[in-house]
Amino acid sequence: MTSLSQTSSARSWLQIEDYRYPGGWSASQPAQRSLEYCHELEAGRILFFPGVPFDLPAADCAFLISQKQTGSRFHKNISYRPKQDILRGASAENSSDQQRLHSIMREYSRQITQFVASFLAPYAGKLVLDFASFRPLEEQGRDLPLHKRNDLLHVDAFPTRPTRGARILRVFNNLNPTVPRIWRTGEPFHELAPRFAKDAGLSYYAMQSRSALFRLRRSATRAFRGLGLPLADRSAYDLFMLHFHDWLKENGPYQKEEHARSEFPPNCTWMVYTDGVPHAALSGQYALEHTYIVPREALVAPEVAPIDVLEKMSETALG
């Protein structure tokens, strides 16, 4: 049986044995197990599946990998926006390949979303679809600016898609048939923030949130958005998390600390709240990923959500 290899004294992941494809749940009390897994995720655990717990045809995986090898022109990622049914980031050699690529990403998004709604039942009907992506490039050795490097520990925040306190849930599949995808991960946010949030300038962002001028600017932004202008309505929480993403990457001593190192084997699946678990991709090629935004009201353990942790520390509403 395929399993995840981890070298660390801290057990940051949990292997799932009672949900598989086909068939779904084998647990006697699936609703209770689903609730427990939501708690584990929100507390900062990685949930690991030895295989793929939804329909992901081998022929589709082989096609994705072969496109990189046959000269299709790729950007960093191929992205799929399910709400608009838009594919971006690739130009295949012919229209039939382009159409098949679009079809594969559309069906992948549909199948994985059905799985997430079943496996994490407390979130069903509340998840907000974000982007899906195929990542064809080898992570190791990429020449990128510091703030764009994936091999440095960071928490996720989206510059163009602020969450205003909602959480970022991501599900990954390693399509590589022979090579694992290797990560490092740090402590969960409710342990990380007390160490670093104040030094990273939390008080400044809390002060912004209390500012009448800041609230006026947000009101103006929302008004312009209502007119169709693509402006990002960033809360003080979003601004802090964007800053904290960069601040962690710049923090040399933290990057040098001992952290969990996980090897996700070929043809496996894992899910994690990447806004709450510092993570770094050290190596790996050919991964599928889907992102979901989970509203605060859907969370089963809101007290460990990054926004709740930061609001408690700063005694300020940040969203």
C-alpha positions, 0 to 999 in steps of 0.5 A: 500500500502506498503511504506517506513518508515523513521525517519529523518528531511532530506528527503533522499528517493523518492517513485516511483509511475509511474513505476510498474510491469507489464506494466512499465511506467505510466508516460506521458513522460517516457523519461523525468521522466527517466532522472529526476530519474537519476538526483535524484539518482546521487544527492544522493537520494534513489529511493524506489519502494513499490513492485518489478518492474520486474519479480521476482517469489514468488516461487523463493523467497521462495526457496532462503529463504528455502535453508537457513532453510534446512541446505545448507552451506552458506558463507556470501553471495551467489554471481552470476557473470553474465558475466561469469555465475558463482555462488559462496558461496553456496553448496546446499544439492543436485545437483538439488537444486544447479542447481535451485539456479544457475538458479534463480540467472541467471534469477534474473540478467537478469530480473533486468537488463532489468528493470534498462535499461528501468527505467534508460534509459539514462544509457541503453547500457552503464551499466557494469554488476557487481555481484549479491548476495543473503544475507541470514544472519541477519545483526544485531549482526554479530561479524565482524572486524570493517572495515567489519561491515555493521552497520557502515556508509561507502561509497562503494569501491571494493578492487578487482574491481576498478572503476577509477571514474565510479560509483557504482549503487546498486539495493536491494530487501527485500525478507523477508516476515515479517520483514523490512530491516533497514538502516541508511544513511548520506548526499550525497558525494558532501556534505560529502567530503567538511567536511572530505576528506581533513582530510582523506588525500585527498592531499596525494592521489592527490600527488600520482596521480601526481607522475611519479613513481605512473604512472609507477607502473600503466603502469606496472600493466596494462602490467601484466594484459594484460598478464593475471595476475589478478592485480587490476589497482587502480587509486589514486581515487580508493585508496582514496575511499578504505581508505575513506571507512575505515576512515568513519567507524573509525570516532566515532563522525561521526557515532554518529551523527543523520542520516536518519533511513529507514525501507525498508518493506517486498517485496520492492525494492530500488536503490542507488549509494552506492559510494555516499551515506554513508549507514549502514545496521542495521538489516534485513535478506534475501535480493537480490542485484545487482550491476552495474558500471556506466561509467563517460560518462553515467552520467547525473550529473557528477559534483556531482560524487565522482571523480569530487568532489574530483578532484575539491577539489584537483585540480588533475586528480585522475582517 
